[in-house]
Amino acid sequence: VLLEGGPVRGLTDQERWICQQIEEAGGQVYFMHNDPEGGVHDRYTYQHAKFVIVDGKTLVVCSENLGYKGMPADDKDDGTWGSRGACLVTDAPGVIARAQAILSADLDLAHKDIVRWGSDPYGPPPIGFTPVYTSGGWSYGAPFSIPLVLTGTFPFEVVHCPENGLHGLLGLVDRAGVGDTVLVEQMYERKYWGPRGSSPERDPNPRLEAYIEAARRGAQVRVLLDGYYDDPADPRGNRATCDYLNAIARREGLDLQARLSNPTGLGIHNKMVLARIGGRGYVHLGSINGSEDSAKANRELAIQVQADAAYDYLAAVFAHDWEVASRPYRLYLPIIKKSWGFGRVGTN
């Protein structure tokens, strides 16, 4: 197992306990870590990829981390509660070989940024720690609890950052035009890249601009972003992105809409782009968020596959999430007061 050594919210005691269980069962857990004072500089800003290879015969690629928020383990018959995401499982030998090559290169012990579990600060949880097994809930009805299973031969493309992830996605979206559809469901898409005080003109987000250009070529484009964790005051946040896209659509008369949503209770954690181009359905799914770091500095991995049934299934998920979404428009109404006028205010 290869994990990020400095996750955004730190390494939790639950995660330490899980690592301990794997090691005690005979597994090996490694961390990609950063220690500038010790002369160790990790190769990526974050090891953010989310994939599993089983016996060299099966590859699981996810938008979700392997935890209860993205993968609640409760009985779905009475609903559940968690973050929206998706996984793709394949036995395609070429795809698996590519993922294995990436993992082998990243987990090369010749690199100083790879350390084994048990090395400081990657130790066990406090003595007496009790793991938490509770997950899920009931507020979300889980209408897509039965996975889609397909058998056949499908064209795949493995895209990974920082090497080629951006070009892989843009190469797909840039093909969309009149009569085509692009559906984007992301944890976030930055309004612009670069520093916080920049702008779309100075530091455009090429992913976002590709969606806009697809709409300008005549495609129907829908962008659905997380509204649960979003900071409305962030000039690059999801609300700002939705306002930016919707303003362009209104000004130019484009078939382009953007909304915020929290369809499953704990936000959208998905990293998914769907496209129907020339009557054929494509799926882009993996770990890649819509930030500059994701495209240029992180280790990320995603799969692009042409499969009409997979597109249709995930487009239905998107449609569900779109319908429960909030529309990030600001509506200003006049204030009406009855029998109101200027006059002297008395005191008693």
N, C-alpha and C positions, 0 to 999 in steps of 0.2 A: 504494500500500500504506500503510495506517495501522496503526502498531504502538504498543503500550504503551511509554512512555519509561522507566519505572522498574519492570521486572518484578521479582518477588520475589527471584529468584536472580541478578539483574543481567543485563546484555547480554553474551552469550558471544562469543568470537572467531568461532565458527562462524556465529552470527547476523550479526555484523558483515560477515563475508565474503559471506554470502548477500545482504545489503542492497547491498553493493558490486557484486555481479554484476548485480543488477536495475538499478541505476543505470547501469552501464556498457553495458547492453543497451538503454537508452533509457527505462526505467521511472522512476517517481518514488516515493521512500519517505519517509514522514513519521512523526513521533513525536508522541504526546500526552505532554507532559512537565510537570513541576512544579518551579518554581524560586522559592520564597517570597522569598529574598533579592533576586532580580531583579524581584520584583513579579508573578511569573507563578504562577497557581494553576490547576491542571488541573481540568476540569469533573467528573471522576469519580475515585474512589479508584484504580480500575484500569480501563483499556480492556481488558476481558476477553472481549468478543464474538469469536466464531470463525466468520466467514462470508466467502464469496467470491462475487462476481458476475461472470459470464463473458459479455462482449459484450451485457450487458443482457437476455440471454435465458435464463440458467441461474443458479440460486442454490444454493450448497452451504452447508449449516448443519451445524456439527459440535460435538460435545462435546470434540473433541481439538484440540490445537495442531498446526500444520503442521510436524511434526518426526518423527524416526525412532522415538521412544518410542510415540507414538500411531499412527503410520503407517509401520511397518517396510516396507522395500522389497525384502526378500528373497523368494525363491521359497517359496510356501506349501505346496508339495507335500510337503516333509519337515518341516512345522511352522514355527512362528515363536515370537516372544518380544516382549512389549510390554505396553502398558496397555490395559485394556478401555475401549472407547468406541464411538461410533456417529456416522454422518453421514446427513443427508437431503438429497437433490438433487431440485429441482423446476424445472419450466418455467412454473409458474403466474404469469401476468403481474401480477396484483394483489399477490401475495406478493413478487415481485421488486421491484416499484415501491416497496413499503413499506421493504424493506431498503435500496434505493438512496437513499431519502429520509433514512433514518437515517445512512447513511454520508456523504452529502453535507453534512448538518448538522454531523456530528462533524468532518469534514475541511474545514470552512470556514476558509480562511486568514485571515479577519478576526479569528479568535480567537488570542490571544497564546500559548496553550498548544500550538499546532501549529508544529513546526519541521521543516525539511528535513534529510534525510540529509546529512552533511558538516558540520553545525553541531556545535560542541562540546557534549556529549561523544560525539556520535554519528558517530564516524569509522571508518576501516577497521581491520582487524585488524593485528597486528604484521607487519612485513616478514618474509617467509619462512613465514608461517602455512600449514599444510597442512590442507585440509578433510578431514573424516571422512565416508566413504561407507558404512561397515560398519553394518548394522542387522539386527534380527531375531535368530533363533536356531532352536531345534528343540524345546524342551521342551513347548510348547503345540501341540496337533495341528491347530489352525485348522479346526474343522469347519464354520465359517460363512464360508468364504473366497469363496463365490459370492454376490454381492449380490442383493437382491430388486429386481426391476424391475416397476413397475405402470403401467398405462395406463388413464386414465379421468379423471373429474372428482371431486374430493374436497374436502370442506369444510376449509379451513385457517383458522388463527388465528395471527397473528404477535404474540408477546408479547416485551416488551423492558423491561429495567431501566435506570434506576430508575423508569420511568414506570408500567408496568402489569404487570410480570412476575409479581409475587406474586398479584395479583388474577386473572390469567389461569389460573394453576395451581390456585389454591384454588377458582375457579369450576368447574373440571373435577372435582376430587376431592370437592367438597361434594355432587356429584350421586350419588355411589356409596352404595348401600344393600344391602338384602337380595338375595342372589344375584349381586352384582357382585364384581369383583376389582380390586384396586389393587396394582401391582408397582412398587417403587421401587428403582432401582439408581443410587447416587450415590457420588461421591468422598467426600463427607461430608454428614451432617445433624447440625447442632449440637443437643445435648441441650436447650440453651436459648440465647437471645440475650442481649444486654446484656453487662456486664462479666464477667470470668472468675469472680468470686466471687458471682455472682448465682445464680438457681435457676429451674426451670421455672415455679414459682408467681409469681415476681416479673417475669421476662422470658421468657415462653413463646416457643418457636419456632413461629410459626403454621403453617408447613408440616408440622412433626411433629405438632402438635395436630390438623391436618386429617386426617392418616392415622389417628390414634387415633379421632377422631370417626367416620370412615368405618367402622372396625371396630365401633364401638358401635352404628352403625345396621344392622349385620349383614353388611357386606362382608368378604370375605377379603382380608387385607392382608399383604403380604410386603415387608420392607425389607432390602435387601442393600447393605452399606457396605464401603468399602475397608479391608482389614486390613494392607496393605503399608506404607503411610506413617503409619498411625494411631499416636498416642502413648497407650498404655494408662493413663498417669498423668494425662492431660488430663481435667479434670472435665466438659468439654463435648465430648470426642472421641467417636469412633465406638463404642468399646467401652462408654463410659458411656451413649451413646444406645441401644445394643442392650440393655444391662442395664435401662435405664429402660423401654423398650417391652415387653420380655419380662416384667418385673415387673408392669406394668399388665395385660398379657394374662392372666397367671396369676391375678392377684387378681380380675379381672372376668370371667374365662372368655371372652375374646375370641378370634376367629380371626385373631390377629395374631402374627407371628413376625418376629424380626430376627436377622441373622447378619452376620459379617465374612467377606470373601472376597478371594482374590487368584488369580483363575482363569487369568490369561494371563501371569503372571510378574512384571510391573511394576505391579501394583495395578489398582484400579478408578479410572478417570478419568472415567467416564460421568456424565452429568447427564440421567437419563432416568426418566420416570414413565409407566407404561402403565396403562390403565384399560379394563376391559370393563364397560360400563354399559348396562343394558337390552338386552343381547345385541349391542351394537355396540362395536367396538374403537377406542380412542383412543391416540395417541402424543404425548407431550410430550418434545421433544428439543432440546438446545441447550447453552448455556454456563453455565447458572445453577446454582451450587452452593447448599448449604443453610445459608448464613450470612447474617447481617444485612447485611453489606457488599454481598453479591451482590444482595440484593433492593432495597437502598435507596441504595447509593452507587456501584456499578460500572456501566459500560456492559456490558450483557448482551443476548443475543438468543436466542430459542428459537422453535420452531414447534410448534403443536398441530394435529394432523390426525386426522380420522376416516377410518380405512382399516382394515377388518378384516384384510386380508392382511398389512399392515404390523405390526399388533398381534400377529398370530399368529407372524410371523417373529421379532420381537424378544422375544416371550414365550418362544420356544424358546431364544433366547440366554440370557435370564434364568434359565430352568429349568436350563440347563447350569451356569451360574455358581453357582446356588443349591445344586446337588447337590455341588459341590466345596468348598462353604463350610465354615468352622469355626463351631461353635456357641459363642457367647460366654457359656457358663454356667460358673460356678465350682463345681466338684464337690469337696467335702471328704470324704476317706475316713479311717477310723480307722487308727491305727498299731498294728500287731500285732507283738509280739516273742515269740519262742519261748524258754522256759527263762530268763526274765528276772525278777529280783527285787532287793530292796534288800539290800545287804551291804557289807562292808568291802572297799575296793579296796586290794590290797597293792602294794608297790613292791619292786623288786629291784635 
